[in-house]
Amino acid sequence: MSGIASKVLRSPVLNLRRMTNIGTFRAYLNEYLRNHPRIRKDMTLMVRQLAPGDNGFTA
């Protein structure tokens, strides 16, 4: 690993929010649904998150 790459990986600023792939995906879906023209804005938006299966998360 090069010197720059190892410095980036050790950088405390790299991931301060500790975002995971599923957390990023969930935030993306939330914004997508909130801005979708066919989703009603006057009703509560409810999405459920199921437990992962044998092969992990399935979309």
Biopython code that builds the backbone (N, CA, C, O; Angstrom):
import numpy as np
from Bio.PDB.StructureBuilder import StructureBuilder

atoms = [
    (1, "MET", "N", (0.861, -1.174, 0.000)),
    (1, "MET", "CA", (0.000, 0.000, 0.000)),
    (1, "MET", "C", (0.903, 1.232, 0.000)),
    (1, "MET", "O", (1.895, 1.286, 0.727)),
    (2, "SER", "N", (0.551, 2.208, -0.816)),
    (2, "SER", "CA", (1.379, 3.413, -0.897)),
    (2, "SER", "C", (1.234, 4.254, 0.368)),
    (2, "SER", "O", (0.311, 4.060, 1.160)),
    (3, "GLY", "N", (2.165, 5.189, 0.539)),
    (3, "GLY", "CA", (2.141, 6.050, 1.716)),
    (3, "GLY", "C", (0.883, 6.885, 1.812)),
    (3, "GLY", "O", (0.336, 7.065, 2.900)),
    (4, "ILE", "N", (0.414, 7.402, 0.673)),
    (4, "ILE", "CA", (-0.797, 8.238, 0.667)),
    (4, "ILE", "C", (-2.014, 7.400, 1.026)),
    (4, "ILE", "O", (-2.850, 7.832, 1.820)),
    (5, "ALA", "N", (-2.125, 6.205, 0.450)),
    (5, "ALA", "CA", (-3.280, 5.348, 0.732)),
    (5, "ALA", "C", (-3.343, 4.979, 2.204)),
    (5, "ALA", "O", (-4.425, 4.972, 2.791)),
    (6, "SER", "N", (-2.214, 4.675, 2.803)),
    (6, "SER", "CA", (-2.239, 4.305, 4.217)),
    (6, "SER", "C", (-2.599, 5.492, 5.096)),
    (6, "SER", "O", (-3.243, 5.315, 6.131)),
    (7, "LYS", "N", (-2.195, 6.705, 4.707)),
    (7, "LYS", "CA", (-2.574, 7.903, 5.464)),
    (7, "LYS", "C", (-4.075, 8.155, 5.367)),
    (7, "LYS", "O", (-4.708, 8.532, 6.354)),
    (8, "VAL", "N", (-4.647, 7.946, 4.179)),
    (8, "VAL", "CA", (-6.088, 8.151, 3.995)),
    (8, "VAL", "C", (-6.867, 7.155, 4.834)),
    (8, "VAL", "O", (-7.849, 7.524, 5.478)),
    (9, "LEU", "N", (-6.445, 5.904, 4.837)),
    (9, "LEU", "CA", (-7.155, 4.885, 5.608)),
    (9, "LEU", "C", (-7.097, 5.146, 7.107)),
    (9, "LEU", "O", (-8.020, 4.770, 7.829)),
    (10, "ARG", "N", (-6.042, 5.777, 7.586)),
    (10, "ARG", "CA", (-5.914, 6.087, 9.014)),
    (10, "ARG", "C", (-6.526, 7.436, 9.371)),
    (10, "ARG", "O", (-6.593, 7.787, 10.549)),
    (11, "SER", "N", (-6.970, 8.192, 8.380)),
    (11, "SER", "CA", (-7.470, 9.541, 8.618)),
    (11, "SER", "C", (-8.732, 9.508, 9.475)),
    (11, "SER", "O", (-9.671, 8.784, 9.143)),
    (12, "PRO", "N", (-8.783, 10.275, 10.576)),
    (12, "PRO", "CA", (-9.989, 10.298, 11.413)),
    (12, "PRO", "C", (-11.151, 11.025, 10.746)),
    (12, "PRO", "O", (-12.292, 10.890, 11.189)),
    (13, "VAL", "N", (-10.886, 11.790, 9.693)),
    (13, "VAL", "CA", (-11.936, 12.557, 9.023)),
    (13, "VAL", "C", (-12.637, 11.719, 7.961)),
    (13, "VAL", "O", (-13.700, 12.105, 7.476)),
    (14, "LEU", "N", (-12.063, 10.585, 7.597)),
    (14, "LEU", "CA", (-12.573, 9.787, 6.490)),
    (14, "LEU", "C", (-14.036, 9.407, 6.667)),
    (14, "LEU", "O", (-14.813, 9.530, 5.719)),
    (15, "ASN", "N", (-14.436, 8.952, 7.842)),
    (15, "ASN", "CA", (-15.798, 8.472, 8.032)),
    (15, "ASN", "C", (-16.297, 8.857, 9.422)),
    (15, "ASN", "O", (-16.581, 7.985, 10.243)),
    (16, "LEU", "N", (-16.404, 10.146, 9.686)),
    (16, "LEU", "CA", (-16.835, 10.602, 11.007)),
    (16, "LEU", "C", (-18.249, 10.158, 11.349)),
    (16, "LEU", "O", (-18.556, 9.907, 12.515)),
    (17, "ARG", "N", (-19.112, 10.058, 10.344)),
    (17, "ARG", "CA", (-20.503, 9.689, 10.603)),
    (17, "ARG", "C", (-20.689, 8.184, 10.708)),
    (17, "ARG", "O", (-21.782, 7.720, 11.035)),
    (18, "ARG", "N", (-19.645, 7.415, 10.437)),
    (18, "ARG", "CA", (-19.697, 5.948, 10.492)),
    (18, "ARG", "C", (-20.825, 5.400, 9.618)),
    (18, "ARG", "O", (-21.541, 4.484, 10.023)),
    (19, "MET", "N", (-20.980, 5.964, 8.421)),
    (19, "MET", "CA", (-22.016, 5.519, 7.502)),
    (19, "MET", "C", (-21.664, 4.148, 6.940)),
    (19, "MET", "O", (-20.525, 3.897, 6.548)),
    (20, "THR", "N", (-22.644, 3.279, 6.907)),
    (20, "THR", "CA", (-22.473, 1.963, 6.309)),
    (20, "THR", "C", (-23.160, 1.962, 4.954)),
    (20, "THR", "O", (-23.893, 2.895, 4.628)),
    (21, "ASN", "N", (-22.931, 0.933, 4.172)),
    (21, "ASN", "CA", (-23.591, 0.834, 2.874)),
    (21, "ASN", "C", (-25.104, 0.809, 3.032)),
    (21, "ASN", "O", (-25.813, 1.467, 2.271)),
    (22, "ILE", "N", (-25.608, 0.063, 4.004)),
    (22, "ILE", "CA", (-27.058, -0.022, 4.187)),
    (22, "ILE", "C", (-27.615, 1.299, 4.697)),
    (22, "ILE", "O", (-28.734, 1.673, 4.343)),
    (23, "GLY", "N", (-26.857, 2.009, 5.518)),
    (23, "GLY", "CA", (-27.305, 3.318, 5.995)),
    (23, "GLY", "C", (-27.363, 4.338, 4.875)),
    (23, "GLY", "O", (-28.291, 5.145, 4.810)),
    (24, "THR", "N", (-26.378, 4.305, 3.995)),
    (24, "THR", "CA", (-26.368, 5.197, 2.840)),
    (24, "THR", "C", (-27.514, 4.857, 1.905)),
    (24, "THR", "O", (-28.186, 5.755, 1.398)),
    (25, "PHE", "N", (-27.747, 3.567, 1.669)),
    (25, "PHE", "CA", (-28.844, 3.120, 0.812)),
    (25, "PHE", "C", (-30.188, 3.543, 1.394)),
    (25, "PHE", "O", (-31.072, 3.984, 0.659)),
    (26, "ARG", "N", (-30.344, 3.412, 2.701)),
    (26, "ARG", "CA", (-31.597, 3.798, 3.359)),
    (26, "ARG", "C", (-31.850, 5.305, 3.226)),
    (26, "ARG", "O", (-32.980, 5.722, 2.969)),
    (27, "ALA", "N", (-30.803, 6.122, 3.400)),
    (27, "ALA", "CA", (-30.940, 7.574, 3.244)),
    (27, "ALA", "C", (-31.309, 7.929, 1.808)),
    (27, "ALA", "O", (-32.140, 8.807, 1.577)),
    (28, "TYR", "N", (-30.689, 7.246, 0.842)),
    (28, "TYR", "CA", (-31.009, 7.470, -0.568)),
    (28, "TYR", "C", (-32.473, 7.135, -0.849)),
    (28, "TYR", "O", (-33.180, 7.917, -1.484)),
    (29, "LEU", "N", (-32.927, 5.973, -0.374)),
    (29, "LEU", "CA", (-34.318, 5.580, -0.611)),
    (29, "LEU", "C", (-35.299, 6.538, 0.040)),
    (29, "LEU", "O", (-36.343, 6.844, -0.536)),
    (30, "ASN", "N", (-34.976, 7.008, 1.222)),
    (30, "ASN", "CA", (-35.845, 7.957, 1.909)),
    (30, "ASN", "C", (-36.032, 9.222, 1.071)),
    (30, "ASN", "O", (-37.159, 9.677, 0.875)),
    (31, "GLU", "N", (-34.940, 9.781, 0.582)),
    (31, "GLU", "CA", (-35.027, 10.991, -0.241)),
    (31, "GLU", "C", (-35.718, 10.712, -1.565)),
    (31, "GLU", "O", (-36.494, 11.538, -2.047)),
    (32, "TYR", "N", (-35.447, 9.563, -2.154)),
    (32, "TYR", "CA", (-36.092, 9.189, -3.414)),
    (32, "TYR", "C", (-37.611, 9.139, -3.242)),
    (32, "TYR", "O", (-38.351, 9.703, -4.049)),
    (33, "LEU", "N", (-38.067, 8.470, -2.198)),
    (33, "LEU", "CA", (-39.505, 8.350, -1.965)),
    (33, "LEU", "C", (-40.137, 9.693, -1.610)),
    (33, "LEU", "O", (-41.250, 9.988, -2.047)),
    (34, "ARG", "N", (-39.440, 10.504, -0.826)),
    (34, "ARG", "CA", (-39.980, 11.816, -0.456)),
    (34, "ARG", "C", (-40.134, 12.733, -1.661)),
    (34, "ARG", "O", (-41.007, 13.601, -1.669)),
    (35, "ASN", "N", (-39.299, 12.553, -2.676)),
    (35, "ASN", "CA", (-39.333, 13.427, -3.846)),
    (35, "ASN", "C", (-40.019, 12.811, -5.057)),
    (35, "ASN", "O", (-40.094, 13.445, -6.109)),
    (36, "HIS", "N", (-40.520, 11.587, -4.927)),
    (36, "HIS", "CA", (-41.179, 10.923, -6.051)),
    (36, "HIS", "C", (-42.540, 11.571, -6.303)),
    (36, "HIS", "O", (-43.295, 11.788, -5.355)),
    (37, "PRO", "N", (-42.869, 11.883, -7.554)),
    (37, "PRO", "CA", (-44.129, 12.581, -7.841)),
    (37, "PRO", "C", (-45.386, 11.756, -7.556)),
    (37, "PRO", "O", (-46.458, 12.332, -7.369)),
    (38, "ARG", "N", (-45.286, 10.438, -7.518)),
    (38, "ARG", "CA", (-46.479, 9.620, -7.291)),
    (38, "ARG", "C", (-46.669, 9.233, -5.825)),
    (38, "ARG", "O", (-47.611, 8.511, -5.496)),
    (39, "ILE", "N", (-45.795, 9.701, -4.950)),
    (39, "ILE", "CA", (-45.932, 9.455, -3.509)),
    (39, "ILE", "C", (-46.645, 10.654, -2.895)),
    (39, "ILE", "O", (-46.214, 11.796, -3.059)),
    (40, "ARG", "N", (-47.734, 10.384, -2.192)),
    (40, "ARG", "CA", (-48.524, 11.469, -1.605)),
    (40, "ARG", "C", (-47.779, 12.128, -0.458)),
    (40, "ARG", "O", (-47.225, 11.456, 0.412)),
    (41, "LYS", "N", (-47.777, 13.449, -0.472)),
    (41, "LYS", "CA", (-47.071, 14.221, 0.564)),
    (41, "LYS", "C", (-47.932, 14.441, 1.809)),
    (41, "LYS", "O", (-47.409, 14.769, 2.874)),
    (42, "ASP", "N", (-49.254, 14.262, 1.681)),
    (42, "ASP", "CA", (-50.156, 14.513, 2.803)),
    (42, "ASP", "C", (-50.363, 13.275, 3.683)),
    (42, "ASP", "O", (-51.154, 13.312, 4.626)),
    (43, "MET", "N", (-49.664, 12.193, 3.380)),
    (43, "MET", "CA", (-49.794, 10.971, 4.164)),
    (43, "MET", "C", (-48.437, 10.594, 4.751)),
    (43, "MET", "O", (-47.392, 11.026, 4.265)),
    (44, "THR", "N", (-48.473, 9.786, 5.801)),
    (44, "THR", "CA", (-47.243, 9.324, 6.437)),
    (44, "THR", "C", (-46.515, 8.353, 5.518)),
    (44, "THR", "O", (-47.125, 7.459, 4.930)),
    (45, "LEU", "N", (-45.218, 8.537, 5.403)),
    (45, "LEU", "CA", (-44.387, 7.625, 4.624)),
    (45, "LEU", "C", (-43.904, 6.527, 5.559)),
    (45, "LEU", "O", (-43.234, 6.797, 6.556)),
    (46, "MET", "N", (-44.246, 5.290, 5.232)),
    (46, "MET", "CA", (-43.862, 4.180, 6.092)),
    (46, "MET", "C", (-43.185, 3.106, 5.248)),
    (46, "MET", "O", (-43.735, 2.647, 4.247)),
    (47, "VAL", "N", (-42.006, 2.720, 5.660)),
    (47, "VAL", "CA", (-41.247, 1.671, 4.984)),
    (47, "VAL", "C", (-40.751, 0.721, 6.047)),
    (47, "VAL", "O", (-40.301, 1.161, 7.105)),
    (48, "ARG", "N", (-40.820, -0.550, 5.797)),
    (48, "ARG", "CA", (-40.320, -1.502, 6.781)),
    (48, "ARG", "C", (-39.001, -2.096, 6.310)),
    (48, "ARG", "O", (-38.760, -2.253, 5.113)),
    (49, "GLN", "N", (-38.173, -2.414, 7.256)),
    (49, "GLN", "CA", (-36.884, -3.031, 6.969)),
    (49, "GLN", "C", (-36.928, -4.451, 7.499)),
    (49, "GLN", "O", (-37.058, -4.671, 8.703)),
    (50, "LEU", "N", (-36.819, -5.412, 6.597)),
    (50, "LEU", "CA", (-36.876, -6.813, 6.975)),
    (50, "LEU", "C", (-35.513, -7.301, 7.447)),
    (50, "LEU", "O", (-34.478, -6.716, 7.126)),
    (51, "ALA", "N", (-35.536, -8.360, 8.196)),
    (51, "ALA", "CA", (-34.279, -8.978, 8.629)),
    (51, "ALA", "C", (-33.573, -9.572, 7.414)),
    (51, "ALA", "O", (-34.235, -10.024, 6.480)),
    (52, "PRO", "N", (-32.248, -9.579, 7.411)),
    (52, "PRO", "CA", (-31.530, -10.166, 6.279)),
    (52, "PRO", "C", (-31.766, -11.668, 6.193)),
    (52, "PRO", "O", (-31.955, -12.343, 7.205)),
    (53, "GLY", "N", (-31.752, -12.173, 4.971)),
    (53, "GLY", "CA", (-31.928, -13.611, 4.755)),
    (53, "GLY", "C", (-30.603, -14.348, 4.815)),
    (53, "GLY", "O", (-29.606, -13.813, 5.299)),
    (54, "ASP", "N", (-30.596, -15.572, 4.324)),
    (54, "ASP", "CA", (-29.384, -16.394, 4.333)),
    (54, "ASP", "C", (-28.255, -15.783, 3.514)),
    (54, "ASP", "O", (-27.078, -15.985, 3.816)),
    (55, "ASN", "N", (-28.621, -15.033, 2.473)),
    (55, "ASN", "CA", (-27.622, -14.427, 1.594)),
    (55, "ASN", "C", (-27.439, -12.943, 1.858)),
    (55, "ASN", "O", (-26.893, -12.232, 1.014)),
    (56, "GLY", "N", (-27.882, -12.462, 3.006)),
    (56, "GLY", "CA", (-27.731, -11.046, 3.343)),
    (56, "GLY", "C", (-28.943, -10.231, 2.938)),
    (56, "GLY", "O", (-30.041, -10.759, 2.759)),
    (57, "PHE", "N", (-28.725, -8.952, 2.802)),
    (57, "PHE", "CA", (-29.790, -8.009, 2.465)),
    (57, "PHE", "C", (-30.253, -8.219, 1.035)),
    (57, "PHE", "O", (-29.430, -8.355, 0.130)),
    (58, "THR", "N", (-31.559, -8.247, 0.824)),
    (58, "THR", "CA", (-32.101, -8.351, -0.531)),
    (58, "THR", "C", (-32.991, -7.156, -0.780)),
    (58, "THR", "O", (-33.883, -6.859, 0.014)),
    (59, "ALA", "N", (-32.751, -6.479, -1.868)),
    (59, "ALA", "CA", (-33.528, -5.286, -2.205)),
    (59, "ALA", "C", (-34.765, -5.660, -2.977)),
    (59, "ALA", "O", (-35.547, -4.787, -3.351)),
]
sb = StructureBuilder()
sb.init_structure("model")
sb.init_model(0)
sb.init_chain("A")
sb.init_seg("    ")
for serial, (resi, resn, name, xyz) in enumerate(atoms, 1):
    if name == "N":
        sb.init_residue(resn, " ", resi, " ")
    sb.init_atom(name, np.array(xyz, "f"), 0.0, 1.0, " ", f" {name:<3s}", serial, name[0])
structure = sb.get_structure()
